[in-house]
Amino acid sequence: MDVWYASYGSNIMEKRFMAYIHGGIVQGSEQLERGCHDKTAPKKSGRIDIKYPLYFSKEGSKWGKGGVAFIGTEQSETENTIGRMYLITEEQFRDVVSQENNGMEVQIDLIEVEKNGFVDIHNGWYNRVVFLGKQNGSPIFTFTSSYSLNSVLFTKPSSAYLSVIAKGLMELGLTWEEAVDYFLNKKGIQGSFSKVSLGDYLIY
């Protein structure tokens, strides 16, 4: 069965996501990705608006020092997260989840995720798989942390990491200025930058 993987972090940029499919390394990242067992390209991709708040947390990743992207565990009526979804196979989705969790072996019952809305699969950073609905008959899934926002320490993302997300947003049709505006009020960024300083922080 095909599923939609909804990304909201660096995987919004197609070249970065394809490293998870084909293997390889992306500029700005310090890690060589192994790729999926099935290296077939996604059948389709497109923008998705995710009704969960985007935030940045943790410290230190394949992108160097700084936080990485997560979405909250509760839906929001006021905050929208822009994502990009890719139509891939179930096996590829599991391989992507594994790679996002440093190669950890993962067991995911996607029928259970769809039935319950989410399932926590382990104790790693991206341990919650979330069902976001369906498009053209195929279920949409993403993953995040199971920690609620009131228990999270927000941290500023690295310039390299945030710049990759910005470039992905531009692939979806946003201007550079719109991408900067999008980031300004996100937890982990909010209060640390002015619009001008955030624009200077990013690598165009």
N, C-alpha and C positions, 0 to 999 in steps of 0.2 A: 504494500500500500504506500502511496505517496503522502507526504505530510508537508505542511508549510512550517519552516523554521523561521520564527520572527526574531530578528536581531535588533538591538538598540544601542550597542556599543561599537567597538571597532569593526565588527563584521558588517556594519552598514556599507563600508567601502568594499566593493566587489573584489578587488585584487586581494585584500586581506582575507576575506572569507574563502576565496579559492585556494589559499594556502592550506586551509583545513580540508579541502577536497583533494587537491593534487599533491600536497606536501610542499615544503619549502619555507623560506623565511621572507618576511616583509620588512621593508625599511622602517626603522624605528623600534622594531621588536628585537629581542635578544635570543629568541628561541626558534630553533628549526622544528617545524611541524611535521608530523609523520604522514598526515593525510588520511583519507578514508580508504577502507578496503575497496570500495566501489568508487572509482574516480570519475564517474559520469558527471558532467556539468549539470547544474540545476535546470529543470525544464522551463521554469519561469521565475521572475522576481518582480517585486513591486513594493511601493510604499504601504506601510500600515501605521495607523495611529493607535497607540496603546494607552488605555485609560488607567495607567498606573504611574506614579511619580518616579522620575529618574533621579538617581543620586550617585555619588562617588564615595567609595569607602575602601578599606584595607590599606596596606602599605607595602609596596614593593611587589613587582610582578615581572613578567617577560618584557614589559615596557619600561623597566627601570623603577626608580623611586616615585611613589605617588599612588593615588587611588585608582580604582577601575570602576566601570559602570555596573549598576544594579538597578532593578526596579523594586518598589515597595511591595509589601505583601497584601496591601489593601487597595482596592480600586479608588480612584479619585474623580470627583465631579469637576474639579477645577484645573488639574494638571494633566497635560498630555505629553506623552513620550513618542517621538517620531522614530519609527523603525523601518527596516527593510526585511521583507520576508522572501524566502527562497523555497521553491517547490523541489524537495529532494525525497529520497527513499527513507523508510523507517531506519534501516541499517545505517545510512549516512547520518541521520539525526543522532543516533546513539554514539556514533564515532565522533561527531562534533562535540557532544556533551562530554565525552571522555577526554578529548583534547583540551577542552576548556577547564577541565579539572586535573591537569597535569598528567594525563594518561591513565587516570584511575579507571579500573574496570567498573562499568555501570550496568545495572539491570533496571530497565524501565518498562513497565506495563502501560503502554499508551492508552489502552482501553480504560484502565483504572484512572489514569490522569484525566481523561475526557469525562468520565463518570463523576469523579469527585471534585474536579476543578483544578486540583494540584496534587502532587505526591512528592514527599521528601525522600530522596534516594540514598543519601549518605551524609557525612559530616563535613564535606569540603565547602569551598567558597560558593560554588554554583550548585547547590544541593536540592533546590526545589524546581521541579518541572511544572509548568503552568499551562493550562488549556485556555486559549483566547477566543475560541469560536471556530467557525468554519468559513471557507471560501471555495466556491465551485465544488462543494462536496467533500473537500479535503480538510482535515482538522489542522488548526494552527497551534503550535506549541512554542514556548520560549522557556528560559530557565533563569533563575536568580537565587538570591540567598533567602533562607527561611527566617532570618532575623527581622523583627519588626523595626520600623524607623526609630522608635523611642529607645532602642537598645543599641543603635549603631553609632560608631564614631565616624564622622564624615571627614574625608581627606581629599586634598587637592590632587587632581590627576596630573601626570607629567605632560609636558608640552607635546612630546611625540605622540602619546596616546590620544590626547584630545584633538590633535591636528588630523589624525586618521579619521576620527569620527566626523570632524568638520568636512573633510573631503568627501566622505560618504554622503553626508547631508547635501552637499552640492551635486553629487551624482543623482540625487532624488529631486533636484530642481531648486533648492534653496540657493540664495546668493551667499557670498562670504559674510556680508553684514548680517543677514538673517540667521546664519549659523551662530555668529557671535551673540546676537540677541537671545537666541534659543538657550545658550549655555548660562547666561548671566545669573538667572535666578535658581539654578539647580544646586541642591545641597552638596557641599564639597567645593563649590565654586563661588556661590553667593557670599558677598562680603569681602572676598579676597581680591577682587578685580573691579576696576572701572571698565566701561566698554572699550576705551582706548587701550588700557593696559592688557586686557584680555586679547584684543586683536593683535597686539605686539607679541604676546606670549605664544600665539599659534604660529605654526610654520605653514605658510601658504604653498 
